[in-house]
Amino acid sequence: MLLLLALLLSTSVPPTLGVVVVAQSTSTNSTSCLGGGDSPPFVPSNFSVAVVKPIFTATPYSQYAYGSFYAFYKKYAGATGNITTDLGWLNTSVKSGTGYNSGWGHSLPIYDFLTSAAARSCGLVLGRNLHVVSDINVTDGALFSASGSRRFDAAVIGHQEYVTQAEYDQLRLFVASGGRLIAMSSDEFYAKVKFNATTLAETFVIGHGGYVFDGRTAWYEKPFPIPWNTSGWFGSTYCCFKRFNYSGAVVNATNPVGRELEQYFGGTVFVGYQSHEENAVSNLTDTSVVATFLRQSGVEVASYVHRYGRGAVFCLCVFGEDLIGLDRPTQLFLIASVTAALPGENPSKVQGPGPPAFPYAAVAGALALTGVMASIIILLRRSRAPGDHGGATSDGGSPPPFQK
């Protein structure tokens, strides 16, 4: 009897990583994703999403006003010849960065949204299918298991301006192996740094508009050296700092994410965005534009999906931290980037928000057939103490892996 009961009550399915799972809800009730839409997206519980805490970027910005990299940039802008003074500014401790918005730096609004009731209405729940990893963890290989398989189906990054070589390689491999990289900001991978896990020192190497540091001498180069050519796999490069004025972005409804945006908000979205930092699309091969902000002077500023290897990059490509707190199209861009089926993928439909309905009728029928209904009811009453709700913990279960 107990074996039969266990089989009938077993409804959980373990998550399967490394497999593309895309889903949409058919619910239209008041608790649906972001409160509306005919078929709102919904992230299933067996889909695993990582959000990367950008400590390497938060660290120099935490000292912006008084030292570190930015004091060096300001003092030696356009310098000629070797620079051998103030090199201490190019070495700093990540302890400073962990104290700047708890290590999130400028990207705190992205984390705040992902852990909000709005994100939970779309199926993302911290500790269940949403997990925090830092860029230090990513440098150490946290996106992959010991066997080399991906630990997450999607990864969200924000202001990822400073990265190590290992982190950069891990993010690119994550996409190539079938993952979705959702870039909710701009200015990604603009400078390379090194990290010493023993001393917690972050050291500038190259980038950010022309600087190079070999550990003994620094110098300024023109044309500006870039750490990596991101066009091939990421699809865009940093282009603009308060260069253009914008009046929203025109949606491309033939793109699956664009289709979601148009269904919710019409043909123009992100209308509250003010010029800050943006990327320009630099690779149109295997790229589908979601929404176009501007085409001018040979520059196309647009949100897009770029296929690379077996995965894809979903890039908002403007400074999304300025929008995501209040702008529902930006919030939907993130959720739809997790769930939208791309060409060649087979979407999986799920029910609306909340767990699947418990199969009471099926259980009752099966128990009646066995003739042991009364016996099992007695066993259940004896085995469950008053106030026992099935072993759920008050904090929602175990903490997410690698949370800092």
Secondary structure per residue as TSV (DSSP state, phi and psi in degrees):
chain	resnum	aa	ss	phi	psi
A	1	M	-	360.0	-44.3
A	2	L	H	-65.1	-36.1
A	3	L	H	-63.3	-43.1
A	4	L	H	-62.0	-44.1
A	5	L	H	-62.2	-42.2
A	6	A	H	-61.8	-41.2
A	7	L	H	-66.4	-39.4
A	8	L	H	-71.7	-32.5
A	9	L	H	-88.1	-6.6
A	10	S	-	-80.3	111.1
A	11	T	-	-125.8	-5.5
A	12	S	-	-81.6	146.2
A	13	V	-	-122.4	124.1
A	14	P	-	-65.4	145.5
A	15	P	-	-64.7	143.9
A	16	T	-	-114.7	105.8
A	17	L	T	-87.2	160.3
A	18	G	T	83.4	0.2
A	19	V	S	-119.3	131.2
A	20	V	-	-68.7	121.7
A	21	V	-	-120.1	119.3
A	22	V	-	-123.3	144.3
A	23	A	E	-150.4	151.6
A	24	Q	E	-137.5	147.8
A	25	S	E	-91.1	151.0
A	26	T	-	-102.5	6.9
A	27	S	-	-79.8	143.0
A	28	T	-	-126.5	22.1
A	29	N	S	-79.3	177.0
A	30	S	T	-68.5	-12.1
A	31	T	T	-99.4	9.8
A	32	S	S	-70.6	168.0
A	33	C	G	-54.3	120.9
A	34	L	G	56.4	17.1
A	35	G	G	83.0	16.8
A	36	G	-	-178.5	-169.3
A	37	G	-	95.6	149.0
A	38	D	S	-72.1	-31.4
A	39	S	S	-144.5	71.4
A	40	P	-	-65.9	145.2
A	41	P	B	-68.8	152.4
A	42	F	-	-149.0	127.7
A	43	V	-	-85.1	117.3
A	44	P	-	-69.0	155.8
A	45	S	T	-67.0	-21.8
A	46	N	T	-93.3	12.9
A	47	F	-	-102.1	125.2
A	48	S	-	-104.8	124.5
A	49	V	E	-121.1	132.1
A	50	A	E	-105.8	142.6
A	51	V	E	-118.6	130.3
A	52	V	E	-94.8	122.0
A	53	K	E	-81.0	119.2
A	54	P	-	-87.8	68.4
A	55	I	H	-63.4	-37.0
A	56	F	H	-64.4	-27.2
A	57	T	H	-87.8	-37.3
A	58	A	H	-62.8	-30.7
A	59	T	H	-63.5	-57.7
A	60	P	H	-64.2	-33.4
A	61	Y	H	-69.9	-25.6
A	62	S	H	-67.4	-19.3
A	63	Q	T	-114.5	19.7
A	64	Y	T	-54.5	-39.7
A	65	A	T	-79.7	-16.9
A	66	Y	T	-137.8	-6.4
A	67	G	S	-179.6	-157.2
A	68	S	H	63.2	-153.8
A	69	F	H	-57.2	-40.7
A	70	Y	H	-72.2	-29.5
A	71	A	H	-65.6	-37.5
A	72	F	H	-66.6	-47.5
A	73	Y	H	-55.9	-44.1
A	74	K	H	-66.8	-43.1
A	75	K	H	-72.0	-35.6
A	76	Y	T	-112.5	21.9
A	77	A	T	-59.6	124.4
A	78	G	T	75.0	11.5
A	79	A	-	-63.7	150.4
A	80	T	-	-112.7	147.8
A	81	G	S	80.4	-178.7
A	82	N	-	-74.8	144.3
A	83	I	B	-112.5	123.1
A	84	T	-	-123.3	5.0
A	85	T	S	-112.1	156.4
A	86	D	S	60.0	25.6
A	87	L	G	-69.7	-17.8
A	88	G	G	-61.0	-24.9
A	89	W	G	-65.9	-21.0
A	90	L	G	-91.0	4.8
A	91	N	E	-124.8	129.3
A	92	T	E	-148.7	165.9
A	93	S	E	-99.9	136.8
A	94	V	H	-70.0	-9.3
A	95	K	H	-58.4	-33.4
A	96	S	H	-65.1	-43.6
A	97	G	H	-66.0	-36.0
A	98	T	H	-67.1	-17.6
A	99	G	T	-91.7	-3.8
A	100	Y	S	-95.4	103.1
A	101	N	G	52.1	43.6
A	102	S	G	57.1	30.4
A	103	G	G	93.7	-8.3
A	104	W	T	-82.8	-21.6
A	105	G	G	55.2	-134.0
A	106	H	G	-65.1	-19.2
A	107	S	G	-87.3	7.8
A	108	L	H	-54.8	-39.4
A	109	P	H	-58.8	-31.3
A	110	I	H	-67.4	-46.0
A	111	Y	H	-62.5	-41.8
A	112	D	H	-60.0	-41.5
A	113	F	H	-66.7	-45.6
A	114	L	H	-61.8	-23.7
A	115	T	T	-105.9	16.7
A	116	S	S	-91.9	168.7
A	117	A	H	-63.0	-32.0
A	118	A	H	-62.8	-44.5
A	119	A	H	-66.8	-37.2
A	120	R	H	-64.6	-32.4
A	121	S	H	-66.9	-18.7
A	122	C	T	-98.6	6.0
A	123	G	T	98.9	-5.0
A	124	L	-	-87.7	120.5
A	125	V	-	-131.8	119.4
A	126	L	B	-59.5	129.3
A	127	G	T	90.8	-12.8
A	128	R	T	-106.7	-67.3
A	129	N	T	-123.5	8.6
A	130	L	E	-125.4	128.6
A	131	H	E	-136.1	145.4
A	132	V	E	-96.7	129.3
A	133	V	E	-128.4	146.9
A	134	S	E	-92.0	165.7
A	135	D	H	-67.6	-21.7
A	136	I	H	-65.1	-44.0
A	137	N	H	-62.0	-42.4
A	138	V	H	-62.6	-40.9
A	139	T	H	-56.7	-34.8
A	140	D	T	-86.2	3.4
A	141	G	T	96.1	21.0
A	142	A	T	-67.2	-15.8
A	143	L	T	-78.1	-9.3
A	144	F	B	-128.7	152.4
A	145	S	-	-80.9	174.0
A	146	A	T	-61.5	-27.5
A	147	S	T	-82.4	-7.3
A	148	G	S	97.8	-2.3
A	149	S	-	-82.3	152.8
A	150	R	B	-66.8	139.0
A	151	R	S	-89.7	-12.5
A	152	F	-	-136.4	151.7
A	153	D	S	-84.3	-31.8
A	154	A	E	-142.8	152.4
A	155	A	E	-132.9	135.1
A	156	V	E	-107.1	129.1
A	157	I	E	-122.0	152.6
A	158	G	-	-114.4	-121.7
A	159	H	-	-78.0	83.3
A	160	Q	-	-101.7	58.5
A	161	E	-	-75.0	-39.6
A	162	Y	E	-110.4	122.4
A	163	V	E	-140.1	156.3
A	164	T	-	-84.6	164.8
A	165	Q	H	-60.6	-42.3
A	166	A	H	-64.5	-40.7
A	167	E	H	-63.9	-45.1
A	168	Y	H	-57.4	-46.9
A	169	D	H	-63.7	-38.1
A	170	Q	H	-67.6	-39.8
A	171	L	H	-67.2	-41.6
A	172	R	H	-65.0	-42.2
A	173	L	H	-65.3	-35.2
A	174	F	H	-57.9	-45.4
A	175	V	H	-68.6	-47.5
A	176	A	H	-58.6	-32.0
A	177	S	T	-86.0	1.8
A	178	G	T	117.9	0.8
A	179	G	-	-81.1	162.2
A	180	R	E	-104.3	123.1
A	181	L	E	-104.4	117.8
A	182	I	E	-108.3	106.1
A	183	A	E	-97.1	109.7
A	184	M	-	-98.0	14.3
A	185	S	S	-139.9	-148.8
A	186	S	S	-147.1	-176.1
A	187	D	-	63.8	26.8
A	188	E	T	-70.4	144.9
A	189	F	T	61.0	36.6
A	190	Y	-	-82.8	-18.8
A	191	A	E	-148.5	144.4
A	192	K	E	-99.8	137.3
A	193	V	E	-128.3	164.0
A	194	K	E	-112.2	152.3
A	195	F	E	-131.2	131.4
A	196	N	E	-105.0	109.2
A	197	A	T	-68.1	-20.0
A	198	T	T	-79.9	-47.5
A	199	T	T	-93.6	-10.3
A	200	L	T	64.1	25.7
A	201	A	E	-87.9	134.3
A	202	E	E	-107.5	125.6
A	203	T	E	-121.5	129.6
A	204	F	E	-66.6	142.6
A	205	V	E	-119.9	-57.9
A	206	I	E	-161.5	150.3
A	207	G	E	120.6	-156.7
A	208	H	T	51.4	51.8
A	209	G	T	84.4	19.5
A	210	G	T	127.9	3.9
A	211	Y	E	-96.9	147.3
A	212	V	E	-138.2	139.0
A	213	F	E	-138.9	121.7
A	214	D	-	-99.9	10.4
A	215	G	S	99.2	-19.9
A	216	R	S	-123.4	-34.9
A	217	T	-	-138.1	145.5
A	218	A	E	-117.8	157.4
A	219	W	E	-156.2	167.6
A	220	Y	E	-116.2	129.7
A	221	E	-	-117.8	149.1
A	222	K	S	-145.7	130.1
A	223	P	S	-62.0	154.5
A	224	F	-	-61.2	129.5
A	225	P	-	-74.3	142.0
A	226	I	-	-115.6	141.9
A	227	P	S	-64.3	-39.4
A	228	W	-	-146.6	153.9
A	229	N	-	-93.0	101.6
A	230	T	-	-86.1	-8.0
A	231	S	H	-58.8	-42.5
A	232	G	H	-61.1	-42.9
A	233	W	H	-107.7	-29.6
A	234	F	H	-94.4	-32.2
A	235	G	-	95.6	-5.7
A	236	S	E	-154.3	166.5
A	237	T	E	-136.9	156.7
A	238	Y	E	-64.4	133.8
A	239	C	E	-127.6	-32.9
A	240	C	E	-141.1	133.5
A	241	F	E	-124.8	104.6
A	242	K	S	50.2	44.9
A	243	R	-	-94.7	-38.0
A	244	F	S	-121.1	161.6
A	245	N	-	-101.4	143.8
A	246	Y	-	-124.7	152.2
A	247	S	-	-133.9	50.7
A	248	G	-	90.4	-175.7
A	249	A	E	-132.0	138.4
A	250	V	E	-86.7	126.9
A	251	V	E	-79.0	141.1
A	252	N	-	-101.9	101.9
A	253	A	T	-74.8	-6.4
A	254	T	T	-80.3	-14.6
A	255	N	S	-84.7	138.1
A	256	P	H	-61.5	-35.1
A	257	V	H	-72.9	-40.9
A	258	G	H	-60.4	-37.1
A	259	R	H	-62.1	-41.5
A	260	E	H	-62.8	-43.9
A	261	L	H	-62.7	-43.6
A	262	E	H	-64.8	-40.0
A	263	Q	H	-60.2	-39.9
A	264	Y	H	-81.3	-44.0
A	265	F	H	-127.6	1.5
A	266	G	-	89.4	-166.7
A	267	G	S	-83.9	-10.3
A	268	T	E	-127.8	128.3
A	269	V	E	-132.0	174.7
A	270	F	-	57.4	35.1
A	271	V	T	-69.4	-17.8
A	272	G	T	-85.6	-0.2
A	273	Y	-	-74.2	130.1
A	274	Q	-	-108.5	146.6
A	275	S	S	-51.4	128.5
A	276	H	S	-144.8	-90.8
A	277	E	E	-133.1	136.3
A	278	E	E	-140.9	158.8
A	279	N	E	-102.4	158.1
A	280	A	E	-112.3	137.2
A	281	V	E	-61.7	129.6
A	282	S	-	-126.3	1.5
A	283	N	-	-148.8	106.4
A	284	L	-	-90.8	-1.7
A	285	T	T	-74.3	127.3
A	286	D	T	58.4	31.0
A	287	T	E	-119.5	133.5
A	288	S	E	-121.8	119.8
A	289	V	E	-71.6	135.7
A	290	V	E	-89.0	-49.0
A	291	A	E	-157.5	138.3
A	292	T	E	-105.5	123.9
A	293	F	E	-83.7	-40.6
A	294	L	E	-166.8	140.3
A	295	R	E	-125.9	111.5
A	296	Q	E	-161.2	140.0
A	297	S	T	53.4	37.3
A	298	G	T	76.1	9.7
A	299	V	E	-114.9	130.9
A	300	E	E	-116.6	111.7
A	301	V	E	-97.2	116.0
A	302	A	E	-155.2	152.1
A	303	S	E	-85.8	146.6
A	304	Y	E	-156.7	170.8
A	305	V	E	-119.8	125.9
A	306	H	E	-120.5	120.6
A	307	R	E	-81.1	133.2
A	308	Y	E	-144.5	126.3
A	309	G	T	58.5	-129.3
A	310	R	T	-97.9	3.5
A	311	G	E	-121.1	-158.6
A	312	A	E	-156.8	150.0
A	313	V	E	-104.1	128.0
A	314	F	E	-110.7	108.3
A	315	C	E	-114.5	119.8
A	316	L	-	-68.1	-42.9
A	317	C	-	71.2	12.1
A	318	V	B	-127.8	172.4
A	319	F	-	-75.2	83.2
A	320	G	G	-63.6	-19.8
A	321	E	G	-60.6	-26.3
A	322	D	G	-74.4	-15.9
A	323	L	T	-111.8	-39.5
A	324	I	T	-65.4	-22.7
A	325	G	T	-62.2	-38.2
A	326	L	T	-123.8	-16.0
A	327	D	-	-90.8	109.2
A	328	R	H	-66.4	-34.5
A	329	P	H	-59.4	-37.7
A	330	T	H	-66.3	-41.1
A	331	Q	H	-61.9	-42.4
A	332	L	H	-68.2	-35.3
A	333	F	H	-55.3	-44.7
A	334	L	H	-63.6	-50.4
A	335	I	H	-63.9	-45.4
A	336	A	H	-66.1	-28.8
A	337	S	H	-67.2	-26.7
A	338	V	H	-76.6	-39.8
A	339	T	H	-103.2	-23.8
A	340	A	-	-65.5	136.9
A	341	A	-	-81.3	125.3
A	342	L	-	-88.2	160.9
A	343	P	T	-52.6	131.2
A	344	G	T	94.5	-11.4
A	345	E	-	-97.8	151.3
A	346	N	-	-105.5	103.6
A	347	P	-	-64.5	145.5
A	348	S	E	-113.1	120.3
A	349	K	E	-81.6	138.6
A	350	V	E	-127.2	167.6
A	351	Q	-	-73.0	176.6
A	352	G	S	-70.0	-171.8
A	353	P	S	-55.4	146.7
A	354	G	S	98.5	166.5
A	355	P	S	-70.0	159.2
A	356	P	-	-60.0	148.6
A	357	A	-	-61.2	138.4
A	358	F	-	-71.7	134.5
A	359	P	-	-79.9	67.4
A	360	Y	H	-58.4	-45.5
A	361	A	H	-62.3	-42.8
A	362	A	H	-64.2	-41.3
A	363	V	H	-63.8	-45.9
A	364	A	H	-62.0	-42.1
A	365	G	H	-63.6	-43.0
A	366	A	H	-65.2	-41.0
A	367	L	H	-66.2	-37.2
A	368	A	H	-63.0	-38.8
A	369	L	H	-63.2	-31.9
A	370	T	H	-81.2	-16.8
A	371	G	T	74.3	20.9
A	372	V	-	-123.7	22.2
A	373	M	H	-53.4	-50.3
A	374	A	H	-63.3	-40.2
A	375	S	H	-63.8	-41.0
A	376	I	H	-70.5	-37.1
A	377	I	H	-59.2	-43.3
A	378	I	H	-62.3	-43.6
A	379	L	H	-62.2	-41.2
A	380	L	H	-63.0	-42.9
A	381	R	H	-65.2	-35.6
A	382	R	H	-75.7	-31.6
A	383	S	H	-85.4	-19.3
A	384	R	S	-105.9	119.4
A	385	A	-	-76.2	156.4
A	386	P	T	-56.9	135.2
A	387	G	T	84.6	-3.7
A	388	D	-	-78.5	124.1
A	389	H	-	-115.2	37.2
A	390	G	S	86.7	15.0
A	391	G	S	88.7	10.2
A	392	A	-	-68.4	141.5
A	393	T	-	-92.9	154.0
A	394	S	T	-67.0	-23.2
A	395	D	T	-97.8	9.9
A	396	G	-	88.1	6.9
A	397	G	S	110.3	-161.7
A	398	S	S	-69.0	150.2
A	399	P	-	-68.3	155.8
A	400	P	-	-66.2	153.5
A	401	P	T	-65.8	141.5
A	402	F	T	67.2	14.1
A	403	Q	-	-63.9	133.1
A	404	K	-	-103.4	360.0
